[in-house]
C-alpha cells in the first residue's frame, strides 16, 4: 500500500504534500523528528489528509497533481471534502 499525504505546520502556515510506502502516521513521525530536511523548520507538523493507493506510481501521480495546483485554497477544499480520510 502507498499513500499520498498532506501535513500542515502552524508555525509556518504551510502545507507539505508527499507520498510514502509506510503508514501516514509513521511518515509524520519522521517529519516531526527532524528526519526530513525540507520540513525540519516547520515542526510540529499535523497530518491533515491521506489517500491510499495500490501502486507507487498512482500515489506519485496524485501527489504531483496536488502540487501542480499551487494553491492552499485547493488543498483546504480537498481536506474539507475528504473528511473521512483525515487523521487528527
Secondary structure per residue as TSV (DSSP state, phi and psi in degrees):
chain	resnum	aa	ss	phi	psi
A	1	X	-	360.0	141.7
A	2	X	E	-127.0	154.7
A	3	X	E	-134.8	142.5
A	4	X	E	-103.8	134.9
A	5	X	E	-136.6	158.5
A	6	X	E	-128.9	128.4
A	7	X	E	-117.8	160.0
A	8	X	E	-133.7	137.8
A	9	X	E	-109.6	116.9
A	10	X	T	-66.6	-38.9
A	11	X	T	-65.0	-31.6
A	12	X	T	-101.3	-9.2
A	13	X	T	49.0	52.0
A	14	X	E	-137.6	140.7
A	15	X	E	-99.1	149.5
A	16	X	E	-131.3	131.2
A	17	X	E	-113.9	135.7
A	18	X	E	-152.5	-177.8
A	19	X	E	-133.4	159.0
A	20	X	E	-153.8	156.2
A	21	X	S	-100.3	-9.5
A	22	X	S	-90.8	179.3
A	23	X	-	-71.0	154.0
A	24	X	H	-57.6	-35.8
A	25	X	H	-66.6	-40.8
A	26	X	H	-63.1	-42.3
A	27	X	H	-66.2	-40.2
A	28	X	H	-58.8	-43.5
A	29	X	H	-58.9	-39.7
A	30	X	H	-64.1	-41.8
A	31	X	H	-61.7	-45.5
A	32	X	H	-75.4	-15.0
A	33	X	T	-92.5	7.7
A	34	X	T	75.8	20.4
A	35	X	-	-86.5	-2.1
A	36	X	S	-120.7	107.6
A	37	X	G	-53.8	-38.4
A	38	X	G	-71.4	-15.3
A	39	X	G	-117.0	0.5
A	40	X	G	-57.8	-37.7
A	41	X	G	-76.0	-10.5
A	42	X	G	-100.9	6.5
A	43	X	-	-59.1	135.1
A	44	X	S	-89.0	148.6
A	45	X	E	-103.6	148.4
A	46	X	E	-116.5	134.6
A	47	X	E	-77.4	118.8
A	48	X	E	-107.0	-25.2
A	49	X	E	-160.5	145.8
A	50	X	E	-151.8	155.0
A	51	X	E	-140.0	135.4
A	52	X	E	-94.8	151.1
A	53	X	E	-139.8	153.4
A	54	X	S	-80.7	-23.6
A	55	X	S	-125.6	150.7
A	56	X	H	-62.1	-41.8
A	57	X	H	-62.7	-37.3
A	58	X	H	-67.1	-39.1
A	59	X	H	-64.3	-42.1
A	60	X	H	-67.1	-40.4
A	61	X	H	-60.6	-42.7
A	62	X	H	-68.5	-40.3
A	63	X	H	-57.2	-47.7
A	64	X	H	-66.0	-36.1
A	65	X	H	-59.5	-46.7
A	66	X	H	-62.3	-46.2
A	67	X	H	-64.5	-34.2
A	68	X	H	-65.8	-22.0
A	69	X	H	-68.8	-28.4
A	70	X	-	48.0	47.6
A	71	X	-	-148.3	122.0
A	72	X	H	-65.9	-33.8
A	73	X	H	-62.9	-41.0
A	74	X	H	-60.7	-45.4
A	75	X	H	-63.7	-43.2
A	76	X	H	-60.9	-41.5
A	77	X	H	-66.7	-40.0
A	78	X	H	-60.8	-45.7
A	79	X	H	-62.8	-46.0
A	80	X	H	-65.0	-35.6
A	81	X	H	-83.6	-5.4
A	82	X	T	-126.8	45.2
A	83	X	G	-58.3	-26.0
A	84	X	G	-69.2	-17.5
A	85	X	G	-97.9	0.7
A	86	X	-	-88.5	139.3
A	87	X	-	-116.2	132.2
A	88	X	-	-140.0	360.0
